[in-house]
């Protein structure tokens, strides 16, 4: 893989909407990118190409897609919002654009977005409206950019939507899915987690591209998580990135969940975790040292 002194980030303000209640996901892309810039991380910003209804329909019921975008159905936040609807083609589009770029450049790219793995074929919940992971995988396979796609989901919660869509499609062997959520939830299981993670990464090395959900919510202080420390989360990211680099496996990562708040109600603890992931990316694929 070709080293880069910059972190390639697929981002646009069109991915951003105002926060919808408890979850910060709708507004998080802009906060994360601003945080990275404030801390001097070298970024290469790339505009996302929005996905179309036809592309959404590769992983969702067209009726459902049109209902959400047409404001006839609540989104994954449980709201009906034009602002959120307008952002959705760009959040999934960021992941797809990043995956295409990673494949083209044989490298590592970030799509700083969230809200994918609880979205099912024709319904949503858990702050997830459309399953960008599955839309991206299906698009890459349909356009023959990739023959096999790996989805490594390290959010705290199980990717039930991803699993459900895969079953709906007959569990295609071209998509390998592993969700850590629900399997590891005690600190004494950390060594077992490393073992399982390394085994899964070894198996995924046979794929053409890896989609990695680098969730911040497994943190021990997250109100919806609670089992890995800050350094253990950084170790998780290091293992994933180092495995991809060793295997010359193009990798795309997104933010997934993270719900900690600071004393002022902001998401500074979540931003720190995502910043650490970005720094591990730069350490492994670029010039920054740990």
GUMIBA-395577 format. One record per residue (C-alpha): z, x, y; residue number from 1. Coordinates in Angstrom, 2 decimals, m for minus. Last residue first. Example, Ala and Ser with C-alpha at 12.3 -4.5 7.8 and 13.67 -1.06 7.14 Angstrom:
<rec><zz>7.14</zz><xx>13.67</xx><yy>m1.06</yy><seza>2</seza></rec>
<rec><zz>7.80</zz><xx>12.30</xx><yy>m4.50</yy><seza>1</seza></rec>
# end
This chain:
<rec><zz>18.01</zz><xx>2.43</xx><yy>7.16</yy><seza>290</seza></rec>
<rec><zz>14.98</zz><xx>4.21</xx><yy>8.57</yy><seza>289</seza></rec>
<rec><zz>12.14</zz><xx>2.52</xx><yy>10.47</yy><seza>288</seza></rec>
<rec><zz>8.64</zz><xx>3.93</xx><yy>9.87</yy><seza>287</seza></rec>
<rec><zz>6.90</zz><xx>1.30</xx><yy>7.81</yy><seza>286</seza></rec>
<rec><zz>6.65</zz><xx>m0.45</xx><yy>4.46</yy><seza>285</seza></rec>
<rec><zz>10.12</zz><xx>0.15</xx><yy>3.03</yy><seza>284</seza></rec>
<rec><zz>12.14</zz><xx>0.71</xx><yy>6.19</yy><seza>283</seza></rec>
<rec><zz>10.11</zz><xx>m1.77</xx><yy>8.22</yy><seza>282</seza></rec>
<rec><zz>10.62</zz><xx>m4.54</xx><yy>5.63</yy><seza>281</seza></rec>
<rec><zz>14.30</zz><xx>m3.60</xx><yy>5.37</yy><seza>280</seza></rec>
<rec><zz>14.53</zz><xx>m3.95</xx><yy>9.15</yy><seza>279</seza></rec>
<rec><zz>12.93</zz><xx>m7.39</xx><yy>9.03</yy><seza>278</seza></rec>
<rec><zz>15.40</zz><xx>m8.49</xx><yy>6.36</yy><seza>277</seza></rec>
<rec><zz>18.26</zz><xx>m7.17</xx><yy>8.51</yy><seza>276</seza></rec>
<rec><zz>16.96</zz><xx>m9.14</xx><yy>11.47</yy><seza>275</seza></rec>
<rec><zz>16.92</zz><xx>m12.29</xx><yy>9.31</yy><seza>274</seza></rec>
<rec><zz>20.59</zz><xx>m11.73</xx><yy>8.50</yy><seza>273</seza></rec>
<rec><zz>21.49</zz><xx>m11.04</xx><yy>12.13</yy><seza>272</seza></rec>
<rec><zz>19.61</zz><xx>m14.14</xx><yy>13.29</yy><seza>271</seza></rec>
<rec><zz>21.67</zz><xx>m16.26</xx><yy>10.91</yy><seza>270</seza></rec>
<rec><zz>24.94</zz><xx>m14.92</xx><yy>12.35</yy><seza>269</seza></rec>
<rec><zz>23.63</zz><xx>m15.49</xx><yy>15.93</yy><seza>268</seza></rec>
<rec><zz>22.81</zz><xx>m19.16</xx><yy>15.25</yy><seza>267</seza></rec>
<rec><zz>24.27</zz><xx>m20.72</xx><yy>18.39</yy><seza>266</seza></rec>
<rec><zz>27.18</zz><xx>m23.16</xx><yy>18.61</yy><seza>265</seza></rec>
<rec><zz>29.08</zz><xx>m21.03</xx><yy>21.12</yy><seza>264</seza></rec>
<rec><zz>31.57</zz><xx>m19.69</xx><yy>18.58</yy><seza>263</seza></rec>
<rec><zz>28.72</zz><xx>m18.74</xx><yy>16.23</yy><seza>262</seza></rec>
<rec><zz>26.94</zz><xx>m21.00</xx><yy>13.78</yy><seza>261</seza></rec>
<rec><zz>25.95</zz><xx>m20.50</xx><yy>10.16</yy><seza>260</seza></rec>
<rec><zz>23.17</zz><xx>m22.66</xx><yy>8.76</yy><seza>259</seza></rec>
<rec><zz>20.54</zz><xx>m20.46</xx><yy>7.12</yy><seza>258</seza></rec>
<rec><zz>17.62</zz><xx>m21.66</xx><yy>5.02</yy><seza>257</seza></rec>
<rec><zz>14.06</zz><xx>m20.35</xx><yy>4.43</yy><seza>256</seza></rec>
<rec><zz>13.00</zz><xx>m17.32</xx><yy>6.51</yy><seza>255</seza></rec>
<rec><zz>9.54</zz><xx>m16.44</xx><yy>5.18</yy><seza>254</seza></rec>
<rec><zz>8.12</zz><xx>m13.52</xx><yy>3.27</yy><seza>253</seza></rec>
<rec><zz>4.61</zz><xx>m12.50</xx><yy>2.31</yy><seza>252</seza></rec>
<rec><zz>3.97</zz><xx>m9.74</xx><yy>m0.21</yy><seza>251</seza></rec>
<rec><zz>0.91</zz><xx>m7.81</xx><yy>m1.40</yy><seza>250</seza></rec>
<rec><zz>1.82</zz><xx>m6.02</xx><yy>m4.67</yy><seza>249</seza></rec>
<rec><zz>1.32</zz><xx>m2.26</xx><yy>m4.70</yy><seza>248</seza></rec>
<rec><zz>3.67</zz><xx>m2.20</xx><yy>m7.68</yy><seza>247</seza></rec>
<rec><zz>6.05</zz><xx>0.29</xx><yy>m6.13</yy><seza>246</seza></rec>
<rec><zz>5.78</zz><xx>m1.41</xx><yy>m2.72</yy><seza>245</seza></rec>
<rec><zz>6.44</zz><xx>m4.86</xx><yy>m4.17</yy><seza>244</seza></rec>
<rec><zz>9.46</zz><xx>m3.56</xx><yy>m6.09</yy><seza>243</seza></rec>
<rec><zz>10.77</zz><xx>m1.84</xx><yy>m2.95</yy><seza>242</seza></rec>
<rec><zz>10.39</zz><xx>m5.04</xx><yy>m0.93</yy><seza>241</seza></rec>
<rec><zz>12.27</zz><xx>m7.18</xx><yy>m3.44</yy><seza>240</seza></rec>
<rec><zz>15.04</zz><xx>m4.66</xx><yy>m4.06</yy><seza>239</seza></rec>
<rec><zz>15.50</zz><xx>m4.05</xx><yy>m0.33</yy><seza>238</seza></rec>
<rec><zz>15.71</zz><xx>m7.77</xx><yy>0.38</yy><seza>237</seza></rec>
<rec><zz>18.46</zz><xx>m8.23</xx><yy>m2.20</yy><seza>236</seza></rec>
<rec><zz>20.28</zz><xx>m5.14</xx><yy>m0.86</yy><seza>235</seza></rec>
<rec><zz>20.22</zz><xx>m6.70</xx><yy>2.61</yy><seza>234</seza></rec>
<rec><zz>21.70</zz><xx>m9.88</xx><yy>1.17</yy><seza>233</seza></rec>
<rec><zz>24.35</zz><xx>m7.74</xx><yy>m0.52</yy><seza>232</seza></rec>
<rec><zz>25.11</zz><xx>m6.03</xx><yy>2.80</yy><seza>231</seza></rec>
<rec><zz>25.66</zz><xx>m9.35</xx><yy>4.55</yy><seza>230</seza></rec>
<rec><zz>27.84</zz><xx>m10.59</xx><yy>1.71</yy><seza>229</seza></rec>
<rec><zz>26.59</zz><xx>m12.91</xx><yy>m1.04</yy><seza>228</seza></rec>
<rec><zz>28.36</zz><xx>m16.03</xx><yy>m2.40</yy><seza>227</seza></rec>
<rec><zz>28.64</zz><xx>m18.96</xx><yy>0.02</yy><seza>226</seza></rec>
<rec><zz>25.88</zz><xx>m21.36</xx><yy>0.77</yy><seza>225</seza></rec>
<rec><zz>25.82</zz><xx>m24.63</xx><yy>2.71</yy><seza>224</seza></rec>
<rec><zz>28.56</zz><xx>m23.70</xx><yy>5.21</yy><seza>223</seza></rec>
<rec><zz>27.28</zz><xx>m20.09</xx><yy>5.27</yy><seza>222</seza></rec>
<rec><zz>30.16</zz><xx>m17.63</xx><yy>5.18</yy><seza>221</seza></rec>
<rec><zz>29.36</zz><xx>m15.98</xx><yy>1.83</yy><seza>220</seza></rec>
<rec><zz>25.68</zz><xx>m15.74</xx><yy>2.72</yy><seza>219</seza></rec>
<rec><zz>23.36</zz><xx>m17.54</xx><yy>0.29</yy><seza>218</seza></rec>
<rec><zz>22.05</zz><xx>m19.36</xx><yy>3.40</yy><seza>217</seza></rec>
<rec><zz>19.98</zz><xx>m16.53</xx><yy>4.85</yy><seza>216</seza></rec>
<rec><zz>16.96</zz><xx>m17.28</xx><yy>2.63</yy><seza>215</seza></rec>
<rec><zz>14.34</zz><xx>m14.60</xx><yy>2.04</yy><seza>214</seza></rec>
<rec><zz>11.75</zz><xx>m16.92</xx><yy>0.47</yy><seza>213</seza></rec>
<rec><zz>9.21</zz><xx>m14.52</xx><yy>m1.02</yy><seza>212</seza></rec>
<rec><zz>5.56</zz><xx>m15.38</xx><yy>m1.67</yy><seza>211</seza></rec>
<rec><zz>4.16</zz><xx>m12.60</xx><yy>m3.88</yy><seza>210</seza></rec>
<rec><zz>0.44</zz><xx>m11.85</xx><yy>m4.21</yy><seza>209</seza></rec>
<rec><zz>m1.98</zz><xx>m10.88</xx><yy>m6.98</yy><seza>208</seza></rec>
<rec><zz>0.34</zz><xx>m11.48</xx><yy>m9.92</yy><seza>207</seza></rec>
<rec><zz>1.17</zz><xx>m8.96</xx><yy>m12.67</yy><seza>206</seza></rec>
<rec><zz>4.06</zz><xx>m7.58</xx><yy>m10.60</yy><seza>205</seza></rec>
<rec><zz>5.71</zz><xx>m10.98</xx><yy>m11.00</yy><seza>204</seza></rec>
<rec><zz>7.13</zz><xx>m9.97</xx><yy>m14.39</yy><seza>203</seza></rec>
<rec><zz>8.81</zz><xx>m6.88</xx><yy>m12.94</yy><seza>202</seza></rec>
<rec><zz>10.11</zz><xx>m8.91</xx><yy>m10.02</yy><seza>201</seza></rec>
<rec><zz>11.66</zz><xx>m11.38</xx><yy>m12.45</yy><seza>200</seza></rec>
<rec><zz>13.40</zz><xx>m8.63</xx><yy>m14.37</yy><seza>199</seza></rec>
<rec><zz>14.72</zz><xx>m7.05</xx><yy>m11.16</yy><seza>198</seza></rec>
<rec><zz>16.04</zz><xx>m10.41</xx><yy>m9.95</yy><seza>197</seza></rec>
<rec><zz>17.70</zz><xx>m11.13</xx><yy>m13.30</yy><seza>196</seza></rec>
<rec><zz>19.51</zz><xx>m7.78</xx><yy>m13.31</yy><seza>195</seza></rec>
<rec><zz>20.45</zz><xx>m7.96</xx><yy>m9.64</yy><seza>194</seza></rec>
<rec><zz>21.81</zz><xx>m11.47</xx><yy>m10.19</yy><seza>193</seza></rec>
<rec><zz>23.85</zz><xx>m10.34</xx><yy>m13.17</yy><seza>192</seza></rec>
<rec><zz>25.45</zz><xx>m7.65</xx><yy>m11.01</yy><seza>191</seza></rec>
<rec><zz>26.19</zz><xx>m10.30</xx><yy>m8.31</yy><seza>190</seza></rec>
<rec><zz>27.77</zz><xx>m12.75</xx><yy>m10.73</yy><seza>189</seza></rec>
<rec><zz>31.35</zz><xx>m11.89</xx><yy>m9.72</yy><seza>188</seza></rec>
<rec><zz>30.53</zz><xx>m13.19</xx><yy>m6.24</yy><seza>187</seza></rec>
<rec><zz>29.99</zz><xx>m16.70</xx><yy>m7.56</yy><seza>186</seza></rec>
<rec><zz>27.03</zz><xx>m19.02</xx><yy>m6.91</yy><seza>185</seza></rec>
<rec><zz>24.10</zz><xx>m17.84</xx><yy>m8.99</yy><seza>184</seza></rec>
<rec><zz>21.92</zz><xx>m20.37</xx><yy>m10.82</yy><seza>183</seza></rec>
<rec><zz>21.93</zz><xx>m23.15</xx><yy>m8.21</yy><seza>182</seza></rec>
<rec><zz>19.26</zz><xx>m21.50</xx><yy>m6.11</yy><seza>181</seza></rec>
<rec><zz>17.59</zz><xx>m18.49</xx><yy>m7.73</yy><seza>180</seza></rec>
<rec><zz>14.20</zz><xx>m20.20</xx><yy>m7.83</yy><seza>179</seza></rec>
<rec><zz>11.44</zz><xx>m18.53</xx><yy>m9.84</yy><seza>178</seza></rec>
<rec><zz>7.86</zz><xx>m19.78</xx><yy>m9.79</yy><seza>177</seza></rec>
<rec><zz>4.76</zz><xx>m18.26</xx><yy>m11.39</yy><seza>176</seza></rec>
<rec><zz>1.54</zz><xx>m19.97</xx><yy>m10.36</yy><seza>175</seza></rec>
<rec><zz>m1.70</zz><xx>m19.32</xx><yy>m12.30</yy><seza>174</seza></rec>
<rec><zz>m0.10</zz><xx>m20.79</xx><yy>m15.42</yy><seza>173</seza></rec>
<rec><zz>m0.54</zz><xx>m24.29</xx><yy>m13.97</yy><seza>172</seza></rec>
<rec><zz>2.54</zz><xx>m26.44</xx><yy>m14.67</yy><seza>171</seza></rec>
<rec><zz>0.65</zz><xx>m29.71</xx><yy>m15.21</yy><seza>170</seza></rec>
<rec><zz>m0.04</zz><xx>m30.41</xx><yy>m11.53</yy><seza>169</seza></rec>
<rec><zz>2.81</zz><xx>m32.95</xx><yy>m11.30</yy><seza>168</seza></rec>
<rec><zz>5.06</zz><xx>m30.40</xx><yy>m13.03</yy><seza>167</seza></rec>
<rec><zz>4.20</zz><xx>m27.82</xx><yy>m10.36</yy><seza>166</seza></rec>
<rec><zz>4.83</zz><xx>m30.39</xx><yy>m7.64</yy><seza>165</seza></rec>
<rec><zz>8.28</zz><xx>m31.12</xx><yy>m9.06</yy><seza>164</seza></rec>
<rec><zz>9.23</zz><xx>m27.45</xx><yy>m9.35</yy><seza>163</seza></rec>
<rec><zz>8.23</zz><xx>m26.79</xx><yy>m5.76</yy><seza>162</seza></rec>
<rec><zz>10.19</zz><xx>m29.83</xx><yy>m4.62</yy><seza>161</seza></rec>
<rec><zz>13.22</zz><xx>m28.82</xx><yy>m6.66</yy><seza>160</seza></rec>
<rec><zz>13.41</zz><xx>m25.37</xx><yy>m5.13</yy><seza>159</seza></rec>
<rec><zz>17.08</zz><xx>m24.87</xx><yy>m5.97</yy><seza>158</seza></rec>
<rec><zz>19.37</zz><xx>m24.08</xx><yy>m3.07</yy><seza>157</seza></rec>
<rec><zz>20.72</zz><xx>m20.77</xx><yy>m1.78</yy><seza>156</seza></rec>
<rec><zz>17.24</zz><xx>m19.58</xx><yy>m0.81</yy><seza>155</seza></rec>
<rec><zz>15.94</zz><xx>m16.72</xx><yy>m2.92</yy><seza>154</seza></rec>
<rec><zz>12.67</zz><xx>m18.36</xx><yy>m3.95</yy><seza>153</seza></rec>
<rec><zz>10.22</zz><xx>m15.92</xx><yy>m5.53</yy><seza>152</seza></rec>
<rec><zz>6.82</zz><xx>m17.62</xx><yy>m5.69</yy><seza>151</seza></rec>
<rec><zz>4.15</zz><xx>m15.62</xx><yy>m7.54</yy><seza>150</seza></rec>
<rec><zz>0.41</zz><xx>m16.32</xx><yy>m7.23</yy><seza>149</seza></rec>
<rec><zz>m2.26</zz><xx>m15.57</xx><yy>m9.83</yy><seza>148</seza></rec>
<rec><zz>m6.04</zz><xx>m15.43</xx><yy>m9.41</yy><seza>147</seza></rec>
<rec><zz>m6.02</zz><xx>m14.77</xx><yy>m5.69</yy><seza>146</seza></rec>
<rec><zz>m8.45</zz><xx>m15.20</xx><yy>m2.80</yy><seza>145</seza></rec>
<rec><zz>m10.33</zz><xx>m17.58</xx><yy>m5.06</yy><seza>144</seza></rec>
<rec><zz>m10.63</zz><xx>m20.31</xx><yy>m2.40</yy><seza>143</seza></rec>
<rec><zz>m8.88</zz><xx>m22.73</xx><yy>m4.75</yy><seza>142</seza></rec>
<rec><zz>m6.31</zz><xx>m20.16</xx><yy>m5.87</yy><seza>141</seza></rec>
<rec><zz>m5.38</zz><xx>m19.14</xx><yy>m2.34</yy><seza>140</seza></rec>
<rec><zz>m5.27</zz><xx>m22.76</xx><yy>m1.21</yy><seza>139</seza></rec>
<rec><zz>m3.08</zz><xx>m23.79</xx><yy>m4.15</yy><seza>138</seza></rec>
<rec><zz>m0.57</zz><xx>m21.01</xx><yy>m3.51</yy><seza>137</seza></rec>
<rec><zz>m0.45</zz><xx>m21.75</xx><yy>0.21</yy><seza>136</seza></rec>
<rec><zz>0.03</zz><xx>m25.48</xx><yy>m0.28</yy><seza>135</seza></rec>
<rec><zz>2.67</zz><xx>m24.74</xx><yy>m2.92</yy><seza>134</seza></rec>
<rec><zz>4.72</zz><xx>m22.48</xx><yy>m0.68</yy><seza>133</seza></rec>
<rec><zz>4.09</zz><xx>m24.65</xx><yy>2.39</yy><seza>132</seza></rec>
<rec><zz>5.80</zz><xx>m27.58</xx><yy>0.69</yy><seza>131</seza></rec>
<rec><zz>5.58</zz><xx>m30.20</xx><yy>3.42</yy><seza>130</seza></rec>
<rec><zz>8.55</zz><xx>m31.99</xx><yy>4.99</yy><seza>129</seza></rec>
<rec><zz>11.64</zz><xx>m29.90</xx><yy>4.23</yy><seza>128</seza></rec>
<rec><zz>14.96</zz><xx>m30.45</xx><yy>6.08</yy><seza>127</seza></rec>
<rec><zz>16.69</zz><xx>m31.38</xx><yy>2.79</yy><seza>126</seza></rec>
<rec><zz>14.39</zz><xx>m34.28</xx><yy>1.97</yy><seza>125</seza></rec>
<rec><zz>10.74</zz><xx>m35.14</xx><yy>1.49</yy><seza>124</seza></rec>
<rec><zz>8.45</zz><xx>m37.44</xx><yy>m0.44</yy><seza>123</seza></rec>
<rec><zz>4.98</zz><xx>m37.65</xx><yy>m1.97</yy><seza>122</seza></rec>
<rec><zz>4.41</zz><xx>m34.46</xx><yy>m3.93</yy><seza>121</seza></rec>
<rec><zz>7.87</zz><xx>m33.05</xx><yy>m3.22</yy><seza>120</seza></rec>
<rec><zz>9.27</zz><xx>m31.17</xx><yy>m0.21</yy><seza>119</seza></rec>
<rec><zz>12.56</zz><xx>m29.44</xx><yy>m1.10</yy><seza>118</seza></rec>
<rec><zz>10.95</zz><xx>m25.97</xx><yy>m1.09</yy><seza>117</seza></rec>
<rec><zz>9.33</zz><xx>m25.87</xx><yy>2.34</yy><seza>116</seza></rec>
<rec><zz>11.45</zz><xx>m25.98</xx><yy>5.49</yy><seza>115</seza></rec>
<rec><zz>11.34</zz><xx>m22.55</xx><yy>7.07</yy><seza>114</seza></rec>
<rec><zz>9.21</zz><xx>m20.31</xx><yy>9.27</yy><seza>113</seza></rec>
<rec><zz>8.96</zz><xx>m16.68</xx><yy>10.33</yy><seza>112</seza></rec>
<rec><zz>5.74</zz><xx>m15.84</xx><yy>8.43</yy><seza>111</seza></rec>
<rec><zz>6.15</zz><xx>m12.14</xx><yy>7.64</yy><seza>110</seza></rec>
<rec><zz>3.49</zz><xx>m9.78</xx><yy>6.26</yy><seza>109</seza></rec>
<rec><zz>3.44</zz><xx>m6.98</xx><yy>3.67</yy><seza>108</seza></rec>
<rec><zz>0.37</zz><xx>m5.06</xx><yy>2.58</yy><seza>107</seza></rec>
<rec><zz>m2.90</zz><xx>m5.01</xx><yy>0.65</yy><seza>106</seza></rec>
<rec><zz>m4.78</zz><xx>m5.53</xx><yy>3.93</yy><seza>105</seza></rec>
<rec><zz>m6.84</zz><xx>m8.51</xx><yy>2.75</yy><seza>104</seza></rec>
<rec><zz>m4.16</zz><xx>m9.83</xx><yy>0.42</yy><seza>103</seza></rec>
<rec><zz>m1.44</zz><xx>m9.53</xx><yy>3.06</yy><seza>102</seza></rec>
<rec><zz>m3.71</zz><xx>m11.15</xx><yy>5.64</yy><seza>101</seza></rec>
<rec><zz>m4.51</zz><xx>m14.10</xx><yy>3.37</yy><seza>100</seza></rec>
<rec><zz>m0.83</zz><xx>m14.54</xx><yy>2.64</yy><seza>99</seza></rec>
<rec><zz>0.10</zz><xx>m14.39</xx><yy>6.33</yy><seza>98</seza></rec>
<rec><zz>m2.51</zz><xx>m17.02</xx><yy>7.25</yy><seza>97</seza></rec>
<rec><zz>m1.19</zz><xx>m19.26</xx><yy>4.45</yy><seza>96</seza></rec>
<rec><zz>2.42</zz><xx>m18.83</xx><yy>5.56</yy><seza>95</seza></rec>
<rec><zz>1.58</zz><xx>m19.40</xx><yy>9.22</yy><seza>94</seza></rec>
<rec><zz>m0.54</zz><xx>m22.42</xx><yy>8.35</yy><seza>93</seza></rec>
<rec><zz>2.47</zz><xx>m24.02</xx><yy>6.69</yy><seza>92</seza></rec>
<rec><zz>4.33</zz><xx>m23.70</xx><yy>9.98</yy><seza>91</seza></rec>
<rec><zz>1.17</zz><xx>m24.43</xx><yy>12.00</yy><seza>90</seza></rec>
<rec><zz>0.18</zz><xx>m27.68</xx><yy>10.28</yy><seza>89</seza></rec>
<rec><zz>3.81</zz><xx>m28.81</xx><yy>10.69</yy><seza>88</seza></rec>
<rec><zz>4.22</zz><xx>m28.20</xx><yy>14.43</yy><seza>87</seza></rec>
<rec><zz>2.40</zz><xx>m31.33</xx><yy>15.63</yy><seza>86</seza></rec>
<rec><zz>4.45</zz><xx>m33.52</xx><yy>13.31</yy><seza>85</seza></rec>
<rec><zz>7.66</zz><xx>m31.96</xx><yy>14.64</yy><seza>84</seza></rec>
<rec><zz>6.72</zz><xx>m32.72</xx><yy>18.26</yy><seza>83</seza></rec>
<rec><zz>5.47</zz><xx>m36.19</xx><yy>17.37</yy><seza>82</seza></rec>
<rec><zz>8.88</zz><xx>m36.94</xx><yy>15.91</yy><seza>81</seza></rec>
<rec><zz>10.01</zz><xx>m39.51</xx><yy>13.35</yy><seza>80</seza></rec>
<rec><zz>13.34</zz><xx>m38.19</xx><yy>12.12</yy><seza>79</seza></rec>
<rec><zz>14.94</zz><xx>m37.69</xx><yy>8.71</yy><seza>78</seza></rec>
<rec><zz>14.77</zz><xx>m33.91</xx><yy>9.04</yy><seza>77</seza></rec>
<rec><zz>12.19</zz><xx>m33.82</xx><yy>6.25</yy><seza>76</seza></rec>
<rec><zz>9.85</zz><xx>m36.04</xx><yy>8.27</yy><seza>75</seza></rec>
<rec><zz>10.10</zz><xx>m39.82</xx><yy>8.53</yy><seza>74</seza></rec>
<rec><zz>6.99</zz><xx>m41.84</xx><yy>7.71</yy><seza>73</seza></rec>
<rec><zz>4.49</zz><xx>m43.75</xx><yy>9.85</yy><seza>72</seza></rec>
<rec><zz>4.36</zz><xx>m40.95</xx><yy>12.43</yy><seza>71</seza></rec>
<rec><zz>0.65</zz><xx>m40.28</xx><yy>11.80</yy><seza>70</seza></rec>
<rec><zz>1.35</zz><xx>m36.75</xx><yy>10.56</yy><seza>69</seza></rec>
<rec><zz>3.93</zz><xx>m38.10</xx><yy>8.13</yy><seza>68</seza></rec>
<rec><zz>1.81</zz><xx>m41.03</xx><yy>6.96</yy><seza>67</seza></rec>
<rec><zz>m1.32</zz><xx>m38.90</xx><yy>6.65</yy><seza>66</seza></rec>
<rec><zz>0.45</zz><xx>m36.43</xx><yy>4.40</yy><seza>65</seza></rec>
<rec><zz>2.01</zz><xx>m39.18</xx><yy>2.27</yy><seza>64</seza></rec>
<rec><zz>m1.31</zz><xx>m40.94</xx><yy>1.74</yy><seza>63</seza></rec>
<rec><zz>m2.95</zz><xx>m37.60</xx><yy>0.91</yy><seza>62</seza></rec>
<rec><zz>m0.37</zz><xx>m37.11</xx><yy>m1.84</yy><seza>61</seza></rec>
<rec><zz>0.77</zz><xx>m33.51</xx><yy>m1.71</yy><seza>60</seza></rec>
<rec><zz>m0.08</zz><xx>m30.06</xx><yy>m3.08</yy><seza>59</seza></rec>
<rec><zz>m3.86</zz><xx>m29.83</xx><yy>m2.60</yy><seza>58</seza></rec>
<rec><zz>m3.51</zz><xx>m32.67</xx><yy>m0.08</yy><seza>57</seza></rec>
<rec><zz>m2.08</zz><xx>m30.27</xx><yy>2.52</yy><seza>56</seza></rec>
<rec><zz>m5.41</zz><xx>m28.41</xx><yy>2.37</yy><seza>55</seza></rec>
<rec><zz>m7.42</zz><xx>m31.59</xx><yy>2.91</yy><seza>54</seza></rec>
<rec><zz>m5.12</zz><xx>m32.60</xx><yy>5.77</yy><seza>53</seza></rec>
<rec><zz>m5.89</zz><xx>m29.27</xx><yy>7.41</yy><seza>52</seza></rec>
<rec><zz>m3.85</zz><xx>m26.11</xx><yy>7.69</yy><seza>51</seza></rec>
<rec><zz>m3.32</zz><xx>m24.50</xx><yy>11.08</yy><seza>50</seza></rec>
<rec><zz>m4.56</zz><xx>m20.91</xx><yy>11.58</yy><seza>49</seza></rec>
<rec><zz>m1.62</zz><xx>m18.76</xx><yy>12.58</yy><seza>48</seza></rec>
<rec><zz>m1.87</zz><xx>m16.34</xx><yy>15.52</yy><seza>47</seza></rec>
<rec><zz>m0.88</zz><xx>m12.75</xx><yy>14.74</yy><seza>46</seza></rec>
<rec><zz>1.93</zz><xx>m10.76</xx><yy>16.39</yy><seza>45</seza></rec>
<rec><zz>2.31</zz><xx>m7.08</xx><yy>15.55</yy><seza>44</seza></rec>
<rec><zz>5.97</zz><xx>m6.33</xx><yy>16.06</yy><seza>43</seza></rec>
<rec><zz>7.93</zz><xx>m3.12</xx><yy>16.62</yy><seza>42</seza></rec>
<rec><zz>11.62</zz><xx>m4.06</xx><yy>16.47</yy><seza>41</seza></rec>
<rec><zz>13.24</zz><xx>m3.40</xx><yy>19.83</yy><seza>40</seza></rec>
<rec><zz>16.36</zz><xx>m5.50</xx><yy>19.41</yy><seza>39</seza></rec>
<rec><zz>15.23</zz><xx>m8.02</xx><yy>22.03</yy><seza>38</seza></rec>
<rec><zz>11.84</zz><xx>m8.29</xx><yy>20.30</yy><seza>37</seza></rec>
<rec><zz>13.48</zz><xx>m9.07</xx><yy>16.98</yy><seza>36</seza></rec>
<rec><zz>15.71</zz><xx>m11.66</xx><yy>18.63</yy><seza>35</seza></rec>
<rec><zz>12.74</zz><xx>m13.30</xx><yy>20.38</yy><seza>34</seza></rec>
<rec><zz>10.91</zz><xx>m13.52</xx><yy>17.03</yy><seza>33</seza></rec>
<rec><zz>13.94</zz><xx>m15.11</xx><yy>15.39</yy><seza>32</seza></rec>
<rec><zz>14.56</zz><xx>m17.59</xx><yy>18.21</yy><seza>31</seza></rec>
<rec><zz>10.91</zz><xx>m18.67</xx><yy>18.27</yy><seza>30</seza></rec>
<rec><zz>10.79</zz><xx>m19.27</xx><yy>14.51</yy><seza>29</seza></rec>
<rec><zz>14.20</zz><xx>m21.04</xx><yy>14.52</yy><seza>28</seza></rec>
<rec><zz>13.30</zz><xx>m24.11</xx><yy>16.56</yy><seza>27</seza></rec>
<rec><zz>12.48</zz><xx>m26.49</xx><yy>13.73</yy><seza>26</seza></rec>
<rec><zz>14.81</zz><xx>m24.75</xx><yy>11.29</yy><seza>25</seza></rec>
<rec><zz>18.08</zz><xx>m25.17</xx><yy>13.20</yy><seza>24</seza></rec>
<rec><zz>19.31</zz><xx>m27.84</xx><yy>10.77</yy><seza>23</seza></rec>
<rec><zz>22.09</zz><xx>m30.23</xx><yy>11.76</yy><seza>22</seza></rec>
<rec><zz>20.16</zz><xx>m32.53</xx><yy>14.10</yy><seza>21</seza></rec>
<rec><zz>16.45</zz><xx>m32.02</xx><yy>14.67</yy><seza>20</seza></rec>
<rec><zz>16.08</zz><xx>m28.81</xx><yy>16.64</yy><seza>19</seza></rec>
<rec><zz>13.25</zz><xx>m28.89</xx><yy>19.18</yy><seza>18</seza></rec>
<rec><zz>9.86</zz><xx>m27.92</xx><yy>17.83</yy><seza>17</seza></rec>
<rec><zz>8.19</zz><xx>m24.57</xx><yy>17.14</yy><seza>16</seza></rec>
<rec><zz>5.15</zz><xx>m23.63</xx><yy>15.08</yy><seza>15</seza></rec>
<rec><zz>2.90</zz><xx>m24.21</xx><yy>18.12</yy><seza>14</seza></rec>
<rec><zz>4.79</zz><xx>m21.38</xx><yy>19.82</yy><seza>13</seza></rec>
<rec><zz>2.77</zz><xx>m19.12</xx><yy>17.55</yy><seza>12</seza></rec>
<rec><zz>3.70</zz><xx>m16.64</xx><yy>14.87</yy><seza>11</seza></rec>
<rec><zz>2.29</zz><xx>m14.61</xx><yy>12.00</yy><seza>10</seza></rec>
<rec><zz>4.37</zz><xx>m11.43</xx><yy>12.03</yy><seza>9</seza></rec>
<rec><zz>3.10</zz><xx>m7.98</xx><yy>11.01</yy><seza>8</seza></rec>
<rec><zz>6.02</zz><xx>m5.56</xx><yy>11.33</yy><seza>7</seza></rec>
<rec><zz>4.70</zz><xx>m2.42</xx><yy>12.95</yy><seza>6</seza></rec>
<rec><zz>4.70</zz><xx>1.27</xx><yy>11.96</yy><seza>5</seza></rec>
<rec><zz>2.51</zz><xx>0.39</xx><yy>9.00</yy><seza>4</seza></rec>
<rec><zz>2.27</zz><xx>2.01</xx><yy>5.58</yy><seza>3</seza></rec>
<rec><zz>m0.84</zz><xx>1.28</xx><yy>3.47</yy><seza>2</seza></rec>
<rec><zz>0.00</zz><xx>0.00</xx><yy>0.00</yy><seza>1</seza></rec>
# end
